[in-house]
């Protein structure tokens, strides 16, 4: 569902006011709670120290039950508030008295008791045993001749404080509701004044985004929206000029690539082929739709060529190799390609892909092989007559020249072999 700029401005204004009121309310309630709890903590600490002074003379480790009874009688007769929970523990944290439960509960594991013995004071907030109300507990050590002999803990329910805070929340909510409604009405008024130039800017910006770069914003006030309008108009003009330049450059580039007698591939950072010229299609025996926007290892079907592309993209160094590729669609036909690859270096030196240029040198390789075979064949054919001429000449030099008939025979053979070499050379 599309919301208008007016409704969004109004709702934003309303939500900001509401959030500010909510934060101030939370802050007020939090500060009030902390003040009440701090006051209660100081009161409980004073009560705990007073109670510890009462029970200190009664802590006699000789008879535990007598001590428990004496503490119970003393604190029961004291003018303590009925809302207080008072508990007394010996140095080993054994519970000697608890106004909430007259039965001893054994060794206490409550953190405030341990803190009172270790640091001289302890407090914690938790629910009371067997109930859901939260209590604030404060514990202080019991001294005898400057020696810790036990712990006195006093606790009181936080329910009265929470009830008071609940009433405070109700009063704040009523005031906040009135303020929020007034703020909403003001938000609608201001939204109408601000929204109409924004709506005009949005409309024209959408038309520009759709390609209608001749559209312009007719808003020229000297404010931030006016500056935005001028910037968008200027951006549209420059985009129009750049698109014309890019179109011309793209046409030139495609013209050059289309008439190159080399295959050109462009691979992006994601290893997908984004450009291929006609010569590369012919060399790879595949059309553009088959290999464009596909991973190079999927489109090229050549492990060695794909490995070289990955190496260039990862290392960022150009390389040149010769590869023998089996042409697609030509059974058993191998094409020798000279592959030159160079990385595309983007912003801040990041590797954005690679350019691969393929030169088909199969015909050159074939001619070189024919030349090599021809030279080898000629060498082989020349070796026989040369050997014959050399052999008969050495025979004549060794004395066979004294026999005219043999000399004439050898000279005839030498002449014939010379004619043979002439034919081979021709």
C-alpha distance (Angstrom), angle and dihedral (degrees) to the residues before:
residue distance angle dihedral
X1 . . .
X2 3.83 . .
X3 3.78 117.5 .
X4 3.80 121.4 -157.0
X5 3.78 121.8 -119.6
X6 3.78 89.4 -115.1
X7 3.78 93.9 58.4
X8 3.80 91.2 45.0
X9 3.80 92.6 51.6
X10 3.80 91.1 47.3
X11 3.77 93.1 46.9
X12 3.80 91.7 45.1
X13 3.78 91.3 51.8
X14 3.79 90.6 46.7
X15 3.81 93.6 47.1
X16 3.80 92.1 47.8
X17 3.78 91.0 53.1
X18 3.78 90.9 44.5
X19 3.81 91.8 48.3
X20 3.80 91.0 49.2
X21 3.78 90.8 50.1
X22 3.80 91.5 45.9
X23 3.81 92.6 49.7
X24 3.78 91.6 48.0
X25 3.82 89.8 48.3
X26 3.80 92.3 49.6
X27 3.78 89.9 47.0
X28 3.81 91.9 49.5
X29 3.79 93.3 47.9
X30 3.81 92.1 44.7
X31 3.79 93.2 50.8
X32 3.80 90.2 46.1
X33 3.81 91.1 50.3
X34 3.80 92.2 48.5
X35 3.81 91.8 48.9
X36 3.81 92.4 49.3
X37 3.79 92.7 46.1
X38 3.81 92.0 46.9
X39 3.80 90.4 50.5
X40 3.79 90.3 47.9
X41 3.81 91.5 47.3
X42 3.81 92.1 52.8
X43 3.81 90.3 47.4
X44 3.83 92.2 49.2
X45 3.80 91.8 46.9
X46 3.83 90.8 52.0
X47 3.80 90.3 47.8
X48 3.80 91.4 47.6
X49 3.80 93.2 51.7
X50 3.80 90.9 47.8
X51 3.80 91.0 49.3
X52 3.81 91.7 47.1
X53 3.81 89.1 55.6
X54 3.83 89.7 53.2
X55 3.79 95.9 50.4
X56 3.82 99.1 37.6
X57 3.87 94.2 88.2
X58 3.81 90.4 49.4
X59 3.82 97.6 58.0
X60 3.79 102.8 103.1
X61 3.80 113.6 160.4
X62 3.81 91.4 -158.1
X63 3.80 96.6 80.3
X64 3.80 117.3 20.6
X65 3.80 97.3 -172.8
X66 3.81 92.9 49.8
X67 3.79 89.3 50.6
X68 3.80 91.6 50.6
X69 3.81 92.1 50.0
X70 3.81 93.0 47.0
X71 3.80 92.7 49.2
X72 3.78 90.8 47.4
X73 3.81 93.0 50.6
X74 3.83 92.1 46.3
X75 3.80 96.4 48.7
X76 3.80 93.6 39.6
X77 3.79 90.2 56.6
X78 3.82 92.7 44.9
X79 3.77 119.2 98.4
X80 3.81 95.1 -112.2
X81 3.77 121.7 155.5
X82 3.78 114.1 -99.6
X83 3.81 90.1 -130.6
X84 3.80 92.5 62.1
X85 3.78 123.2 95.7
X86 3.82 109.8 -150.2
X87 3.79 124.0 -170.2
X88 3.81 132.0 174.7
X89 3.83 125.5 -157.8
X90 3.78 132.1 -176.2
X91 3.81 123.6 -127.9
X92 3.80 91.3 -84.6
X93 3.85 89.3 55.2
X94 3.81 92.9 -109.8
X95 3.79 109.3 153.2
X96 3.84 111.0 -116.5
X97 3.78 99.7 170.9
X98 3.83 138.2 7.9
X99 3.79 121.8 177.1
X100 3.82 90.3 -156.7
X101 3.82 93.4 52.5
X102 3.80 121.7 20.8
X103 3.81 91.4 -160.0
X104 3.76 115.8 88.4
X105 3.78 112.2 -111.5
X106 3.80 97.7 -155.6
X107 3.78 123.0 -126.4
X108 3.80 113.3 2.3
X109 3.80 120.8 -128.9
X110 3.80 94.5 -176.2
X111 3.82 111.9 132.7
X112 3.80 96.2 -135.8
X113 3.83 90.6 58.6
X114 3.80 91.9 52.5
X115 3.81 91.1 46.1
X116 3.82 91.4 51.2
X117 3.81 90.8 54.2
X118 3.83 93.9 44.2
X119 3.81 104.6 36.3
X120 3.81 105.7 16.7
X121 3.83 97.2 -105.9
X122 3.77 139.1 41.1
X123 3.78 140.0 -178.3
X124 3.81 139.4 175.9
X125 3.79 140.4 171.2
X126 3.79 118.5 -136.6
X127 3.75 142.8 126.6
X128 3.79 118.0 -74.6
X129 3.82 117.4 -108.0
X130 3.79 110.0 -88.0
X131 3.82 94.0 8.8
X132 3.79 142.3 78.0
X133 3.82 99.8 -134.6
X134 3.79 116.9 108.2
X135 3.81 116.0 -121.9
X136 3.78 132.6 -164.7
X137 3.80 110.6 -138.7
X138 3.82 124.6 -163.7
X139 3.81 121.5 -173.9
X140 3.81 129.5 -170.3
X141 3.79 130.6 179.5
X142 3.82 122.8 -103.1
X143 3.79 112.6 -129.7
X144 3.78 132.7 -156.6
X145 3.80 115.1 -177.6
X146 3.82 89.2 -16.6
X147 3.79 90.6 -53.8
X148 3.80 123.1 118.7
X149 3.80 108.6 -120.3
X150 3.81 100.6 163.1
X151 3.79 148.8 -27.0
X152 3.79 132.2 -95.9
X153 3.80 117.3 -156.7
X154 3.80 126.8 -168.8
X155 3.80 124.1 -173.1
X156 3.78 136.6 179.5
X157 3.78 133.8 -172.4
X158 3.80 119.3 -100.8
X159 3.80 92.3 -151.2
X160 3.85 95.0 101.0
X161 3.77 89.9 53.1
X162 3.81 92.0 48.5
X163 3.82 90.5 48.6
X164 3.78 90.2 52.6
X165 3.80 91.2 47.8
X166 3.83 90.2 49.6
X167 3.81 89.9 56.1
X168 3.80 89.4 47.7
X169 3.83 89.7 52.4
X170 3.80 90.5 52.2
X171 3.80 92.9 52.6
X172 3.80 91.9 46.0
X173 3.82 91.8 48.3
X174 3.79 91.9 54.1
X175 3.79 91.9 51.0
X176 3.80 92.6 43.6
X177 3.81 91.5 52.0
X178 3.80 92.3 55.7
X179 3.80 91.9 46.7
X180 3.82 92.1 46.4
X181 3.81 92.7 52.6
X182 3.79 91.3 50.4
X183 3.81 89.9 47.3
X184 3.81 90.3 50.6
X185 3.80 91.7 54.0
X186 3.81 90.6 50.4
X187 3.80 89.4 47.0
X188 3.80 92.0 56.5
X189 3.80 90.4 50.1
X190 3.80 94.6 50.3
X191 3.81 91.6 42.5
X192 3.81 91.0 60.0
X193 3.79 91.5 53.5
X194 3.79 94.9 46.3
X195 3.80 100.8 36.9
X196 3.79 103.5 63.3
X197 3.86 97.3 66.3
X198 3.80 89.9 42.9
X199 3.80 90.1 51.6
X200 3.80 90.0 51.5
X201 3.80 91.8 48.9
X202 3.81 90.4 48.1
X203 3.80 92.8 50.0
X204 3.80 94.3 51.6
X205 3.81 92.6 42.0
X206 3.81 89.5 55.5
X207 3.80 90.8 51.0
X208 3.82 90.0 50.1
X209 3.80 90.1 48.8
X210 3.81 88.7 53.4
X211 3.81 89.6 57.3
X212 3.79 101.7 -95.6
X213 3.79 93.8 128.3
X214 3.80 93.5 166.6
X215 3.83 92.2 70.9
X216 3.81 116.6 104.3
X217 3.82 134.4 -169.2
X218 3.80 114.2 -114.0
X219 3.79 98.1 -151.3
X220 3.80 117.7 107.3
X221 3.79 108.0 162.0
X222 3.77 117.5 140.8
X223 3.79 97.3 -111.2
X224 3.80 138.3 91.0
X225 3.81 92.8 -78.1
X226 3.80 90.0 50.4
X227 3.81 89.7 52.6
X228 3.79 89.0 48.9
X229 3.80 90.7 51.3
X230 3.80 92.1 50.7
X231 3.81 90.5 47.8
X232 3.81 92.7 51.1
X233 3.81 91.5 47.7
X234 3.80 90.5 49.9
X235 3.79 91.0 46.3
X236 3.82 90.8 52.3
X237 3.81 91.1 51.5
X238 3.78 93.0 49.5
X239 3.80 92.3 44.4
X240 3.79 89.5 53.3
X241 3.80 90.8 52.3
X242 3.79 92.9 45.5
X243 3.79 92.7 48.8
X244 3.80 89.9 53.7
X245 3.82 90.6 49.3
X246 3.80 92.5 46.0
X247 3.79 91.7 48.6
X248 3.79 91.0 53.0
X249 3.80 92.8 46.0
X250 3.79 91.2 46.8
X251 3.80 91.2 51.4
X252 3.81 90.4 50.4
X253 3.79 92.0 47.3
X254 3.80 93.5 49.0
X255 3.80 90.0 46.8
X256 3.79 91.4 53.6
X257 3.80 93.2 44.9
X258 3.79 93.2 46.7
X259 3.83 93.0 55.6
X260 3.78 98.6 39.9
X261 3.79 116.0 115.7
X262 3.77 89.3 -141.8
X263 3.76 131.6 75.5
X264 3.81 115.3 -111.0
X265 3.80 125.4 -165.1
X266 3.80 128.3 178.0
X267 3.81 119.4 -155.7
X268 3.81 122.2 -171.8
X269 3.80 129.5 -145.6
X270 3.81 90.7 -87.1
X271 3.85 89.2 58.9
X272 3.80 92.7 -111.6
X273 3.81 122.8 137.0
X274 3.82 108.7 -116.0
X275 3.81 101.3 170.0
X276 3.81 136.1 27.3
X277 3.81 128.6 169.2
X278 3.81 128.3 -142.3
X279 3.79 95.1 -101.9
X280 3.81 90.7 54.5
X281 3.80 89.4 50.8
X282 3.80 89.5 53.6
X283 3.80 93.1 46.7
X284 3.81 92.8 48.0
X285 3.81 93.6 39.5
X286 3.82 91.0 -130.6
X287 3.79 134.7 110.2
X288 3.80 126.7 -124.0
X289 3.81 95.2 -103.6
X290 3.79 90.3 56.3
X291 3.80 98.4 55.4
X292 3.83 106.5 19.2
X293 3.84 115.8 108.8
X294 3.80 91.7 6.3
X295 3.78 129.2 115.8
X296 3.78 109.6 -90.1
X297 3.79 94.1 -124.6
X298 3.79 88.9 54.8
X299 3.81 96.0 46.7
X300 3.81 103.2 37.1
X301 3.84 99.8 44.3
X302 3.82 90.6 -151.9
X303 3.78 120.1 117.4
X304 3.81 94.2 -166.9
X305 3.81 94.4 49.5
X306 3.82 92.1 45.9
X307 3.81 90.3 48.6
X308 3.81 90.5 53.8
X309 3.82 91.2 49.6
X310 3.82 91.6 50.9
X311 3.80 90.5 47.9
X312 3.82 92.5 53.9
X313 3.84 93.3 46.2
X314 3.81 92.9 48.3
X315 3.82 100.1 40.6
X316 3.81 99.5 31.7
X317 3.83 93.0 -138.6
X318 3.84 125.0 125.4
X319 3.81 119.3 -123.1
X320 3.79 141.8 -179.1
X321 3.80 126.1 -148.1
X322 3.78 141.6 162.7
X323 3.78 115.4 -126.1
X324 3.78 131.9 -176.2
X325 3.80 108.8 -142.5
X326 3.79 129.0 -174.5
X327 3.80 106.7 -125.7
X328 3.80 114.1 -123.0
X329 3.77 112.9 -116.3
X330 3.85 93.4 16.9
X331 3.76 109.9 93.6
X332 3.77 111.8 -138.2
X333 3.84 94.3 -5.6
X334 3.79 112.1 133.6
X335 3.78 121.2 -162.3
X336 3.80 120.9 -159.4
X337 3.80 110.6 -140.8
X338 3.78 128.4 -168.9
X339 3.79 102.9 -146.4
X340 3.80 121.9 -158.4
X341 3.80 116.5 -176.5
X342 3.79 129.5 -178.7
X343 3.83 130.2 176.4
X344 3.80 123.9 -114.5
X345 3.80 106.9 -126.8
X346 3.80 113.2 -152.6
X347 3.79 135.5 -179.0
X348 3.83 115.8 -24.1
X349 3.80 91.0 2.0
X350 3.80 96.1 -62.5
X351 3.81 115.1 153.8
X352 3.80 107.6 -118.1
X353 3.79 98.8 179.9
X354 3.80 139.6 -66.4
X355 3.81 141.5 -84.1
X356 3.80 115.4 -135.7
X357 3.82 120.8 -162.9
X358 3.83 118.3 -168.9
X359 3.82 122.8 -161.3
X360 3.80 116.7 -169.7
X361 3.83 104.8 -139.1
X362 3.80 95.9 165.3
X363 3.85 92.8 114.4
X364 3.78 91.6 47.8
X365 3.78 90.5 50.5
X366 3.81 90.5 47.8
X367 3.83 92.7 51.7
X368 3.80 91.1 46.3
X369 3.80 89.6 51.6
X370 3.83 91.2 48.5
X371 3.79 90.9 50.0
X372 3.78 91.2 50.2
X373 3.80 91.6 48.6
X374 3.81 91.2 46.7
X375 3.80 92.5 52.0
X376 3.80 90.2 48.2
X377 3.83 92.0 49.8
X378 3.81 93.4 47.4
X379 3.78 90.6 48.0
X380 3.79 89.9 51.7
X381 3.82 93.4 47.3
X382 3.84 92.7 48.3
X383 3.76 93.3 49.1
X384 3.89 94.0 71.0
X385 3.87 99.4 52.7
X386 3.77 92.1 40.3
X387 3.80 90.1 52.6
X388 3.83 90.8 48.8
X389 3.80 93.9 48.5
X390 3.79 91.4 46.5
X391 3.84 92.4 48.2
X392 3.82 97.3 49.0
X393 3.80 91.6 43.0
X394 3.82 91.0 53.3
X395 3.84 89.5 48.0
X396 3.81 91.3 53.7
X397 3.79 90.9 48.0
X398 3.79 91.0 50.6
X399 3.91 91.0 61.9
X400 3.75 106.8 -77.2
X401 3.83 89.0 114.5
X402 3.84 89.3 79.3
X403 3.80 89.7 72.8
X404 3.83 106.6 72.2
X405 3.80 95.3 -161.9
X406 3.80 93.7 49.3
X407 3.79 90.7 43.9
X408 3.80 91.5 52.8
X409 3.83 90.4 48.8
X410 3.80 92.6 50.3
X411 3.80 93.6 46.3
X412 3.81 89.5 50.9
X413 3.81 90.5 53.5
X414 3.82 91.4 47.0
X415 3.81 89.8 51.2
X416 3.81 92.3 49.5
X417 3.81 92.3 49.2
X418 3.79 89.9 48.6
X419 3.80 89.9 53.3
X420 3.83 88.2 49.6
X421 3.82 91.3 53.3
X422 3.80 89.4 48.9
X423 3.79 90.5 54.5
X424 3.81 91.8 47.5
X425 3.81 92.0 50.0
X426 3.82 90.9 47.4
